Amino acid sequence: MEYLISDIHGDLNLFKKMLREINFNFEYDKLIIVGDILDRNEYGVKLYKFIKPFVEDGTMELVMGNHELFAIMYMEGELSEKKWISFGGEDTLKDIKEMSDEERAELLEFLKELPLYIEVDTDKYGKAVITHTGISIDTYVFNEDDSINVIRSIEKAAKENLMEYLISLDIHYAPEHIKKSLDRFLFVGHVCTFGLNDDASNKIYRTPYYMNLDCGAGHKELGGILGCYCIDTDEEFYVG
Ligand SMILES: [Mn+2]
């Protein structure tokens, strides 16, 4: 089985609870995390240490989220402590400061190698792309048939301004005809689903063009939980 989880935001315990909930088989199953393992909750660095061996052996994959980029920028001197703390980085920052130079270099290397998107074939949605925010309105690349080339659009957006791409909310505001012309279904996170669902529920947000999996584990004060989607069975799972 192949599963998707997004925006765990340092809640290692809730993540482990989800692995038990879905009966995750480390030998046969695969898990793709749609970005933002760090910040907001306490154990972002512990979560990184927990998933690292599984990313290395291919059991799990992690797509880059804006909070992974914040950590890179901080370690490279491009983001101040104050600014990162304002984005929820306080606990991550504290743990990074306690790391040895070697551990810090390893973390930086791990984060810098993260992909911006992963392609996946699904029975229900056909060819799909898994990426943290979706698309950027200013960087559409069109195919010859006037459909929007999702992969090339993501690459263009990231090349022009990676930070802008990784914090983009554009997919949620794109007009229907634009969403209709995307040449791939999208799996995204980044925006809490209780802000998207008509009934303000924290369940996975589904549209004909994309699915948003950020059920708000980084915002428990607003009722957030952790959601998981199984690509093979179209099932949803929740722990809170
Ligand atoms: Mn995000």
Boltz pocket constraint, residues with backbone or C-beta under 6 A from the ligand:
constraints:
  - pocket:
      binder: B
      contacts: [[A, 35], [A, 36], [A, 65], [A, 66], [A, 67], [A, 132], [A, 166], [A, 189], [A, 190], [A, 191]]
      max_distance: 6.0
